[in-house]
Amino acid sequence: MVIEKVGVVGCGLMGAGITQTAAQAGYKVVVAEANQEVLDKGLKNIRGLLERAVAKGRTSKEEMEGILSKIEGTTDLAQLKDCQLVIEAVVEDMAVKKKVFKTLDKSCPKETILATNTSSLTVAETAAITLRPDRVVGLHFFNPVPVMKLVEVVRTIATSDETFNAAYEFARSLGKEPIGVKDSCGFVVNLLLIPYLLSAIRALEQGVASIEGIDKGMKLGCGYPMGPFTLLDFVGLDTTYHIAGIMFEEFKERHYAPPPLLKRLYLMGHLGRKSGRGFYDYSTDPPKVVSFS
């Protein structure tokens, strides 16, 4: 299969990043959102990122306009019918994803590959509601999409060789480094990362060390670019809380269960950088550690 036109469902943080990256690689992209206001916001964010790249000399204004000319926005999923590959990047909610896949399955030709950007949900569950389970695959990008090199290409028990290979080569064509993984909750990265992050929170709850101490320990002791609490705030405590809940529901193992402190921060809306407060307070520069004593 030759992929020339790509559809993206969702123009939030991940969807906008996928859209921009695909357009930069030369693909025509149609990105769909539920309403015009959200769509316009997503497209504005893409332009803003490209304008910053121009300002820093990483790209030219002509290249920016060329990239933007390849992007078309819509609020009608039926407009994705001419795409050879459609990537769903909506909220991490199975009910919402199933609704999207049902609509795409009806409106797209049977040859179209349908991919999900889920980070933790079972790809087979979305594939099972379609009439083309062999044409469904996971394409898990990482945030920020234009920068992060990894893409997990997720194969279900029904995904055909042709579909998997096409998705894998598509990821490579974007300048990414794909890895093939089986359809297991959390795939590779979150399967290993989530227990690590949750363990850091439990260590804090148990008084093993301070936030600063745990962050410094993992940076200097393991060579990590950032400590677990800095990473938690960057990823978003809501995102971690939801993924942990999905993985605990799947495996029923304690090390996937959200710790009480994470739950309380989530309920209070202290979500990390996005809300201005999480394990660190971002109202100051540099951010200061939040006390939970």
C-alpha positions as CSV (number, residue, x, y, z in Angstrom):
1,M,0.0,0.0,0.0
2,V,1.2,3.5,-0.9
3,I,0.3,6.1,1.7
4,E,-0.1,9.6,0.3
5,K,-2.8,11.1,2.4
6,V,-3.1,10.8,6.2
7,G,-6.1,11.4,8.4
8,V,-5.8,12.4,12.0
9,V,-8.8,12.4,14.4
10,G,-8.2,14.9,17.2
11,C,-6.2,18.1,17.1
12,G,-5.2,18.3,20.7
13,L,-1.7,18.0,22.0
14,M,-1.0,14.6,20.4
15,G,-3.2,15.0,17.3
16,A,-1.7,18.4,16.4
17,G,1.8,17.0,16.8
18,I,1.0,14.0,14.6
19,T,-0.5,16.3,12.0
20,Q,2.5,18.6,12.0
21,T,5.0,15.8,11.8
22,A,3.2,14.0,8.9
23,A,2.9,17.3,7.0
24,Q,6.6,18.0,7.5
25,A,7.4,14.6,6.1
26,G,5.5,15.6,2.9
27,Y,2.1,13.9,3.5
28,K,-1.2,15.6,2.8
29,V,-3.1,15.6,6.1
30,V,-6.7,16.0,7.0
31,V,-7.2,16.6,10.7
32,A,-10.7,16.3,12.2
33,E,-12.1,17.7,15.4
34,A,-15.5,17.6,17.1
35,N,-16.1,21.4,16.7
36,Q,-14.6,24.4,14.8
37,E,-13.4,26.1,18.0
38,V,-11.2,23.2,19.1
39,L,-10.0,22.6,15.5
40,D,-9.0,26.3,15.1
41,K,-7.1,26.2,18.5
42,G,-5.2,23.1,17.3
43,L,-4.3,24.5,14.0
44,K,-3.2,27.8,15.7
45,N,-0.9,25.8,17.9
46,I,0.7,24.1,14.9
47,R,1.3,27.4,13.3
48,G,2.7,28.8,16.5
49,L,5.2,25.9,16.8
50,L,6.3,26.4,13.2
51,E,6.7,30.1,13.7
52,R,8.9,29.5,16.6
53,A,11.0,27.2,14.5
54,V,11.4,29.9,11.9
55,A,12.3,32.5,14.6
56,K,15.1,30.1,15.8
57,G,16.3,29.5,12.3
58,R,15.5,25.8,12.3
59,T,13.2,26.2,9.2
60,S,12.4,28.9,6.7
61,K,9.2,30.9,6.3
62,E,8.7,29.3,2.9
63,E,9.1,25.8,4.4
64,M,6.6,26.7,7.1
65,E,4.0,27.8,4.6
66,G,4.6,24.7,2.5
67,I,3.9,22.5,5.6
68,L,0.8,24.4,6.5
69,S,-0.5,24.2,2.9
70,K,-0.5,20.4,3.3
71,I,-2.9,20.5,6.3
72,E,-6.6,20.6,5.9
73,G,-9.0,20.9,8.9
74,T,-12.6,19.5,9.1
75,T,-15.3,18.7,11.7
76,D,-16.7,15.9,9.5
77,L,-15.1,12.5,9.8
78,A,-16.5,11.6,6.4
79,Q,-13.9,14.0,4.9
80,L,-11.2,11.4,5.8
81,K,-12.6,8.9,3.3
82,D,-9.7,9.6,0.8
83,C,-7.0,8.8,3.3
84,Q,-5.0,5.6,3.1
85,L,-4.2,5.8,6.8
86,V,-6.3,7.4,9.6
87,I,-4.8,7.8,13.1
88,E,-7.1,8.3,16.0
89,A,-5.7,10.6,18.7
90,V,-8.7,11.4,20.9
91,V,-9.0,11.2,24.7
92,E,-7.9,7.9,26.4
93,D,-11.5,6.7,26.8
94,M,-12.5,3.4,25.2
95,A,-16.1,4.5,24.6
96,V,-15.0,7.6,22.7
97,K,-12.5,5.6,20.7
98,K,-15.0,3.0,19.8
99,K,-17.4,5.6,18.6
100,V,-14.7,7.1,16.3
101,F,-13.7,3.7,14.9
102,K,-17.3,2.8,14.2
103,T,-17.7,6.0,12.2
104,L,-14.4,5.6,10.4
105,D,-15.2,1.9,9.5
106,K,-18.4,3.0,7.8
107,S,-17.0,6.1,6.0
108,C,-13.5,4.9,4.9
109,P,-12.8,2.3,2.1
110,K,-12.1,-1.2,3.3
111,E,-8.4,-0.8,2.3
112,T,-7.8,2.1,4.6
113,I,-5.7,1.4,7.6
114,L,-7.2,2.5,10.9
115,A,-4.6,3.3,13.7
116,T,-5.0,4.3,17.3
117,N,-2.5,6.4,19.3
118,T,-3.6,4.9,22.6
119,S,-0.9,4.7,25.2
120,S,-2.4,2.0,27.3
121,L,-5.8,0.7,26.1
122,T,-6.1,-2.6,24.2
123,V,-5.9,-2.1,20.5
124,A,-7.9,-5.3,19.9
125,E,-10.9,-3.9,21.6
126,T,-11.2,-1.1,19.1
127,A,-10.4,-3.5,16.2
128,A,-13.1,-5.9,17.2
129,I,-15.9,-3.4,16.6
130,T,-14.8,-2.9,13.0
131,L,-15.3,-5.0,9.9
132,R,-11.6,-4.8,9.2
133,P,-9.7,-6.0,12.3
134,D,-6.8,-7.0,10.0
135,R,-6.4,-3.4,9.0
136,V,-6.3,-2.0,12.5
137,V,-2.9,-1.2,14.3
138,G,-1.6,0.8,17.1
139,L,0.7,3.8,16.4
140,H,1.8,5.2,19.8
141,F,3.6,8.5,19.4
142,F,5.3,10.3,22.3
143,N,4.9,13.9,23.4
144,P,6.1,16.2,22.0
145,V,5.5,14.3,18.7
146,P,7.7,16.5,16.4
147,V,10.7,16.0,18.8
148,M,10.4,12.5,20.3
149,K,11.8,9.8,18.0
150,L,10.0,6.7,19.3
151,V,6.8,5.2,17.9
152,E,5.4,1.9,19.2
153,V,3.8,0.0,16.4
154,V,1.3,-2.3,18.0
155,R,0.2,-5.5,16.4
156,T,-3.0,-7.3,17.6
157,I,-3.6,-11.0,17.0
158,A,-5.7,-10.0,13.9
159,T,-3.4,-7.3,12.4
160,S,-2.2,-8.5,9.0
161,D,1.5,-8.5,7.9
162,E,0.7,-5.9,5.2
163,T,-0.9,-3.6,7.7
164,F,1.8,-3.9,10.3
165,N,4.6,-3.4,7.7
166,A,2.8,-0.4,6.2
167,A,2.4,1.3,9.6
168,Y,6.0,0.5,10.5
169,E,7.3,2.0,7.3
170,F,5.1,5.0,7.7
171,A,6.6,5.7,11.1
172,R,10.1,5.4,9.6
173,S,9.1,7.8,6.8
174,L,8.4,10.4,9.5
175,G,12.0,10.2,10.6
176,K,11.0,8.2,13.7
177,E,12.5,5.0,15.2
178,P,9.6,2.5,15.4
179,I,9.6,-0.7,17.5
180,G,7.2,-3.5,17.0
181,V,5.3,-4.6,20.1
182,K,2.4,-6.9,20.8
183,D,-1.0,-5.7,22.0
184,S,-0.3,-5.8,25.7
185,C,-1.6,-3.1,28.0
186,G,1.0,-0.3,28.3
187,F,3.1,-1.8,25.5
188,V,6.8,-1.4,26.3
189,V,7.4,2.1,27.6
190,N,4.4,2.5,29.9
191,L,4.6,-1.1,31.1
192,L,8.0,-0.2,32.5
193,L,7.6,3.5,33.2
194,I,4.4,3.7,35.1
195,P,5.5,1.3,37.9
196,Y,8.7,3.4,38.2
197,L,6.8,6.7,38.6
198,L,4.3,5.2,41.0
199,S,7.1,3.7,43.1
200,A,8.7,7.1,43.4
201,I,5.4,8.5,44.8
202,R,5.2,5.6,47.3
203,A,8.8,6.2,48.3
204,L,7.8,9.8,49.1
205,E,4.7,8.7,51.0
206,Q,6.9,6.3,53.1
207,G,9.4,9.0,53.8
208,V,12.3,7.3,52.1
209,A,13.6,10.6,50.8
210,S,12.4,14.0,49.7
211,I,11.1,15.0,46.2
212,E,14.5,16.8,45.6
213,G,16.4,13.8,46.9
214,I,14.5,11.2,44.8
215,D,14.8,13.4,41.7
216,K,18.5,14.0,42.2
217,G,19.1,10.3,43.0
218,M,17.7,9.1,39.8
219,K,19.4,11.8,37.7
220,L,22.8,11.4,39.1
221,G,22.6,7.7,40.0
222,C,21.0,6.4,36.8
223,G,21.9,9.2,34.4
224,Y,18.2,10.0,33.7
225,P,17.7,13.4,32.1
226,M,15.0,14.3,34.7
227,G,13.9,12.8,38.0
228,P,10.5,11.0,38.4
229,F,8.7,13.9,40.0
230,T,9.8,16.4,37.3
231,L,8.8,13.8,34.7
232,L,5.4,13.2,36.4
233,D,4.7,17.0,36.3
234,F,5.8,17.1,32.7
235,V,3.6,14.2,31.6
236,G,0.6,15.3,33.6
237,L,-0.6,13.8,36.9
238,D,-4.0,13.3,35.3
239,T,-2.5,11.3,32.4
240,T,-0.4,9.1,34.8
241,Y,-3.4,8.6,37.1
242,H,-5.7,7.4,34.2
243,I,-3.0,5.2,32.6
244,A,-2.2,3.6,36.0
245,G,-5.9,2.9,36.5
246,I,-6.3,1.3,33.1
247,M,-3.2,-0.9,33.7
248,F,-4.3,-1.9,37.2
249,E,-7.7,-2.8,35.9
250,E,-6.0,-5.0,33.2
251,F,-3.4,-6.7,35.4
252,K,-4.8,-6.4,39.0
253,E,-1.2,-6.0,40.3
254,R,-0.5,-3.5,43.1
255,H,2.5,-1.8,41.4
256,Y,0.1,-0.4,38.8
257,A,-2.4,1.0,41.4
258,P,-2.4,4.8,41.7
259,P,-1.0,5.7,45.2
260,P,-3.2,7.8,47.5
261,L,-1.1,11.0,47.0
262,L,-1.4,10.8,43.2
263,K,-5.2,10.4,43.6
264,R,-5.5,13.4,45.9
265,L,-3.4,15.6,43.6
266,Y,-5.6,14.6,40.6
267,L,-8.8,15.3,42.5
268,M,-7.5,18.7,43.6
269,G,-6.6,19.6,40.0
270,H,-2.9,19.8,40.8
271,L,-1.8,18.2,37.5
272,G,1.7,19.4,37.1
273,R,3.1,21.9,34.6
274,K,-0.3,22.2,32.7
275,S,-2.1,23.4,35.8
276,G,0.9,25.3,37.3
277,R,1.2,23.0,40.4
278,G,1.9,19.3,41.0
279,F,5.0,18.1,42.9
280,Y,6.5,21.4,42.0
281,D,5.0,24.9,42.1
282,Y,5.5,26.6,38.7
283,S,4.5,30.1,39.8
284,T,8.1,30.8,40.4
285,D,11.3,30.5,38.3
286,P,12.9,28.1,39.0
287,P,9.9,26.0,40.2
288,K,9.9,25.2,44.0
289,V,9.1,21.9,45.6
290,V,5.6,21.6,47.1
291,S,5.5,20.4,50.7
292,F,3.0,17.6,51.6
293,S,3.8,17.4,55.3
